Amino acid sequence: MSTLERPYVLPGEPLPVRLLNTLWAERGDLRDDLTTPTDALTWLRTNGFPTKSVAPSELDAVVELRAALRTVAGHLTGDDRVSALRVGGDDPSVVTAADDVAAALVVIDEHSALAPTGHLALVDGQVQWSTPPPGSTIEDALAVIAAAAAVLFTGPDASRLRACHGPRCVLYFVQDHSRRQWCSLACGNRARAARHYRRHQDETAPRSRGKRTSEQPSTAPHPLR
């Protein structure tokens, strides 16, 4: 499989959400798609940025923007999933989301301010708006992502941004249908299975307790012993 064929979770989501979802969960364990410069380079190329290389300091910038985006997304969705904010198990020092929404907005603003703007152009006698190509540097790429996030967070899609509350899921998605509750069918199936299990436990527990009360032999010492 080539670099450009690498699969990522929810690839059909808007670009900023795709960056949010480079932090995901498998069997309850958090996974991070951006742990090395090569990881970041692969993700950027897969998502249409002809980036040539990523230095360690540039990886830090990518992760910082992701943390800022997750902070704002969490604020907008009322996300209370503790596991969605941290990676590295119970280590409180490894945090993937900024504590301050205002500080996160500053990070996004700083990057989006560097986004290349389009311009009017005359094409075959027609006046058209020319959109600049995707950035080839990390700075350009992050600017494009941040600018897209600004549109997402303030536009009509902001009210449709959701945190998936499937069992142990940490993903976000934009609700494309009013009946969509989960990021994927797999999460929906797990949530329904968990609900069924809890309901079954709730229904059987009272009967089990009553049966033990009426039928279970006494454990008190026999009076003849």
Steps between C-alpha positions, in 0.01 A plus 500: 500500500642837402512806724205657322287185548522494878148486651387736773180503704201689357680628188180659368476758779604865444874560506519645854300205635737261327784661694298472824453131431868417472445423868276193520433192712540129446366255758495783749864601441575841351695507174681797350565525125743789552780372722792553260590751226448223245149443636418869452649501150293196404180651635555832322576335166202267535278803554616685191797706617814451288722543803861396442620446855409547865751594768450412868416862583243502219345183641455693825313770307267242342424342838453843659241593237323168548486562876354846442240361259401228746462759775262713293314195368459378856364838605251517213373145553496503880739208489544346844697193390810505721671240284468728198727758659796287595736247350748288690271322742472657842797731458353849559805666349417377149214723393372530145264793550573846633331591827389843381261547207613861453863388478400234246328763286821705498692200366246448224496874416879514476503219247196610299646851462775345287258334257562600138209696358347459160488768236300609199632372169406533134461149353395469135338842516309413816562655840547220751608459859828312504558283806861442598622139489548306826808611689823311449649610832380413850420866563280515190328169580419595858374839381256331263381260773460780753308717254268207423453448875403865544228453238386172658484638853311817406291387205180294465687173558598607853158398632540159337842424644474204736716311746436129456385344827541143388671281762852639555493693170693828477405605147308800366274519198272743317144370510390456139157361591269582788485135606876451508612462861839332464817553304461160331280192480752314714465753782122489470502120524726509806278760666186295436671185628609683815146631558357151452750355745423765764126452454538122535707545815244739649215257426670190639659654811173538704393143420842366593499685831148375579592143419802506727287643781230232478694192394860532606579278803586679819869532575441531873646221721269200548349509853608138567865565421 
